[in-house]
């Protein structure tokens, strides 16, 4: 059964629109710190075959886990569009701009330093960070249109 026409049920609502994931910039920062700690305490595990005196064993070696904005969103149960709102500071998100840009900077720096120290795959991180190593070669080939007679001697 539909609501009656002319009703004013909407007036009894306390808030309008979706609730924010974080109420204050401090809540966002606290979630980011929790994410940074999670990344540090949960490295990826690489299997390495170790041979010693004819015996082979598999050893697990901890590998640096790269921070990403997408993973941060997953860990905090936030959509990419909401994260974009926090990062652009549009409308009601203006108080979050400084904190979100700081978080983006920390994530970018962690990936860059991990790749620079050869702890992360440099080419993957370079693509992710938008770093490009281009070398433009601009060689002009000049062709002479004059005919030369070849006498057989060089």
C-alpha positions, 0 to 999 in steps of 0.5 A: 500500500502506498503512502497517502498523497500530501503526506509529510513523513519526510519532515520527521526525518532527522537528517537528509541524504546519506550519512558520511563515513567519517563525521570529523577529519580526526575520524578520517585521520584515525582510520588512515593511521589504522590502515597504515598500521595494518599495512605495516603489520601484514606484509605479503608472504612470498614462498621461497624454496630453500635447499640445504644439504640436499633437503628442500624446504619452502620458507615464507619471506615477508614482502612489503605491501604497497599502500593504495587508495583503493585498498584504503577505501576497501579497509574503511568500507568507503566507496571511491566516489566518497573518497573523491568527495573527501579529496576534492573538498566539495560542499560539506567535505571541505573540512576533510580536504587537508587530511585527505590530501595528507593521506594521499601524499603518505600513500604516494610516498610509501609506494615511491620509496618502496620502489626506489629501495627495490622492495616493490616492483618499480615498473608497476609502481611507476605506472600507478604513480603516473611516472613516465620515462620517455625519451623522444628521438627526433632524427631527421633523415636527409636524403640527397637526390643527386646521382653519383656514379659508382666506379667500383672503387671504394 
